[in-house]
Amino acid sequence: MKINRIVRRTNSSYSTKSNKIRIIRTPGNKLNSLKITKKKSFRFCPINKCKIKGLTIPGSRRFSQSSRKKKSISRIYGGCLSIHAIKKNITKAFLLEEKRLAKKVLTLNKIKKIV
């Protein structure tokens, strides 16, 4: 019985996050290794836990070297919050302001009735 041995293409044999391999069979019926690259992750909104649309997803090294314009979007909380979270914040602020104004109007009406 023949023992199948894998031919590793790299010298590093430690099983780390960046050193994962996939075993393939060559046309010469040998087992060979293919290096698996890490998946790039999207940026997620901390409030809604959804992907932030409009951002590119470069690798970590390219992301640090790229300009600030490429890392953000031209709206409030550009590269940090999703559009749904921003919309929710705006409506919340508007409703709080309306509540404050309504309270003010009610107190003025009470004062007018007393006088």
C-alpha positions in Angstrom: 0.0 0.0 0.0 1.4 3.4 -1.1 1.5 6.2 1.5 0.4 9.5 0.0 2.6 12.4 1.2 1.9 16.0 0.7 4.5 18.2 -1.0 4.5 21.5 0.8 5.5 24.5 -1.3 6.6 26.7 1.6 9.1 26.2 4.3 6.8 27.1 7.2 5.1 24.1 8.6 3.3 25.7 11.6 -0.5 25.8 11.4 -1.1 29.5 11.9 -4.0 31.8 10.7 -2.0 32.9 7.7 -0.4 29.5 6.8 -3.4 27.4 5.9 -3.2 24.9 3.0 -5.6 22.9 0.8 -4.6 19.6 -0.6 -5.0 19.1 -4.3 -4.1 16.2 -6.6 -1.9 16.9 -9.6 -2.2 15.3 -13.1 0.9 13.2 -12.2 -1.2 11.7 -9.3 0.8 13.5 -6.6 -0.6 15.4 -3.6 0.3 19.0 -3.6 -0.6 22.0 -1.4 -2.4 25.2 -2.3 -2.1 28.2 0.0 -5.5 29.5 1.3 -5.6 33.3 1.6 -7.5 35.0 4.3 -11.0 36.2 3.5 -11.4 40.0 3.6 -14.1 41.2 6.0 -16.6 43.9 5.4 -16.9 46.8 7.9 -20.0 46.3 10.0 -22.3 48.9 11.7 -22.0 48.6 15.5 -25.7 49.4 16.0 -27.5 47.3 13.4 -24.8 44.7 12.8 -25.1 45.1 9.0 -22.6 45.8 6.3 -21.8 49.5 5.6 -22.6 50.0 1.9 -20.3 52.1 -0.3 -17.0 51.0 1.2 -14.4 48.9 -0.5 -12.9 46.0 1.3 -9.1 46.0 0.7 -6.6 43.9 2.6 -5.2 45.1 5.9 -1.9 46.5 4.5 -3.5 48.3 1.5 -6.2 49.7 3.8 -3.6 51.3 6.1 -1.7 52.8 3.1 -4.8 54.1 1.2 -6.0 57.7 1.6 -8.7 58.9 4.0 -11.1 59.6 1.1 -11.2 55.9 0.2 -11.8 54.8 3.8 -15.0 56.8 4.3 -18.2 57.9 2.6 -19.4 61.4 2.1 -22.3 61.4 4.7 -22.4 61.9 8.4 -20.8 59.0 10.3 -19.3 58.1 6.9 -17.3 54.9 7.4 -18.7 54.1 10.9 -22.5 53.8 10.8 -24.8 52.3 8.3 -27.5 54.4 6.5 -30.3 52.8 8.7 -28.6 53.7 11.9 -28.1 57.3 10.7 -31.7 57.5 9.7 -32.8 56.2 13.1 -30.5 58.8 14.9 -31.9 61.7 12.8 -35.6 60.7 13.5 -34.8 60.2 17.2 -33.2 63.7 17.5 -36.2 65.2 15.6 -38.8 63.6 17.8 -36.9 64.6 21.0 -36.9 68.2 19.7 -40.6 68.1 18.9 -41.3 66.7 22.4 -39.4 69.6 24.0 -41.2 72.2 21.9 -44.6 70.6 22.6 -43.9 70.7 26.3 -42.9 74.4 26.1 -46.2 75.2 24.2 -48.2 73.4 26.9 -46.6 75.3 29.7 -47.2 78.6 27.9 -50.9 77.6 27.5 -51.2 76.8 31.2 -49.7 80.2 32.1 -52.1 82.0 29.7 -55.2 80.2 31.3 -54.1 81.2 34.8 -53.6 84.9 33.9 
